[in-house]
């Protein structure tokens, strides 16, 4: 359902949430951060991670569900995660 302004999710909120999820992974050894200490940080697992974290964050502010997350490795290769 759209809000009073005709938006499903405000991109400002979405950008804030994505920044909070991605910043801890920037300029670090990803294999030293949970859950990637045990989980191989493949594009597929990264897509799952971002989807899970994004869904958790959205539940707090917006009652929507994430349909899919794509993680691009190159300009022609990506991994897509779709929650069931």
N, C-alpha and C positions, 0 to 999 in steps of 0.2 A: 504494500500500500504506500502510495506517495504521501509525503508530508504536505503541509499547508502551502509550501513554496513550489510543490510539484517535483520534489527530489526524492529518490529512494535513499541515497546516501550522499551526504555532503562531501565533496572531494577534499575539502580542507580536513575533515575528520579522518577520512580514509588515508590521506597523505601523512597525517600525524601518526596514525597507527602503524602504517607501513614503515615509517622512519624508525619508530620505537622497536619494531621487530628486526629491522635490517641493520641498524647501527651497531649492535653488539657483535655482529659478524664481520664488520669492516676492519681491515688491516690487522687481522688476528689469524692464528692457526685454527681453522674451523674444527679440526679434529680434537681440539682441547676445550671445546665448549659443548655442554649438553644440548641436545641428545647425541651429538656427533662424536662423542668419546667412544661410544659403542656402535653407533649407527654410521655407516659409510656415507659421507656427504656427496652422494651422487646428485645429479640434477633431479632425478625422480624423488629422492628423499628430501631434497631441499624444497621441492614443490609441495610435498606432503607437510613439511614443517611450516612453511609460510601459510598454507591453507589452514592448518590447525590453529596457529597463533592468531591469524586474522579472524577466524571464526570466533575464537575466545574473546578477542577485543571488541568485535562488533556486537556480541551478545549484551555487553554492558551498555552500549549507547543506541544501537539500532537493531530491531528485531528482523534481521535478514539472514539468509544462509548463503555461504560462498558456493557458487556453482562449479568453478574450476580455477586452478592456478597454473600458469605456465612459467617455466624457468627456461630462459634461452641461454644456450651455451655458445652459439654462434648466430649469425644472422639467418641461418637456414636450419638450425637444429635446436629443438626444444623438447622438454619433458612436460607432460600435462598431468596434473592430479585432479581427479573429480571425486569428492567424497560420496560414499554410498548412502 
